[in-house]
Each structure stands twice: as C-alpha cells, then as structure tokens.
Amino acid sequence: MPDYIVTMESAWLIRDVKSLDDATGIAISEAGKRLNPATKFVEVEAGYLTCPYCEETLASAIVVADTALVGLILEMKVFRGESKEHAGRIAKSVIGKALRDIPLRVLDVEEQ
C-alpha cells in the first residue's frame, strides 16, 4: 500500500484583529497550538487564492469590523492508505479531532 500526501484547507475565524498580517499569524499560531502535541506532524501555512481576472496569487484572508476569516492550508502524510479517498478520510479524521468545530475540505491527495 502506498503513502499519500493529503492537502486540506480550513477556515479560521479571528476576533479583535487590525490587519491581515496579524490575522494570518494568529490563525497559524492557534492552529499549531491545537494540533500539538498529538498531531505535530501536520504542516500549517497561510492559504492563498488565485484572482480570476489577473491570475495573481492573493492572501486567503479578509478583515471586516476587526474580525478576520483566514484560510489555512494543512498538509499531512498518510502512510499505507488503501486509496486516495481512504487517505483523505484518514487525514480529515485525524486533523478534525484536533481542530473541532473548524471546517475542513480535502484539496488534493498525491501518491508518494
């Protein structure tokens, strides 16, 4: 059975924040705290979007009324998965247990 790299996205809500940089830093820090120590093997980074008009990469965060919604990218290696779908379900289960009440979506599953 092969190993897989599963990439997921999550939406993180931050209150009382003034800038996008602060919101992104806080979201990454909070996600890291909730993932450690049980799932410290999950990599967390800021999310990104591609502009449909100019095709530039944009930060996946917005601040309105001192409240931010930040998109995060989570990456995890799944060992000996039966299929891509199975690896995605395993990753979503493991990360979902650590990040309760945080929406998650599988973006990509790559076989190693």
C-alpha positions, 0 to 999 in steps of 0.5 A: 500500500502506498503513502499519500500526501493529503492537502486540506484547507480550513477556515479560521475565524479571528476576533479583535484583529487590525490587519491581515498580517496579524490575522494570518499569524494568529490563525497559524499560531492557534492552529499549531497550538491545537494540533500539538502535541498529538498531531505535530506532524501536520504542516500549517501555512497561510492559504492563498487564492488565485484572482480570476481576472489577473491570475495573481496569487492573493492572501486567503484572508479578509478583515471586516469590523476587526474580525478576520476569516483566514484560510489555512492550508494543512498538509499531512502524510498518510502512510499505507492508505488503501486509496486516495479517498481512504487517505483523505478520510484518514487525514480529515479524521485525524486533523478534525479531532484536533481542530473541532468545530473548524471546517475542513475540505480535502484539496488534493491527495498525491501518491508518494 
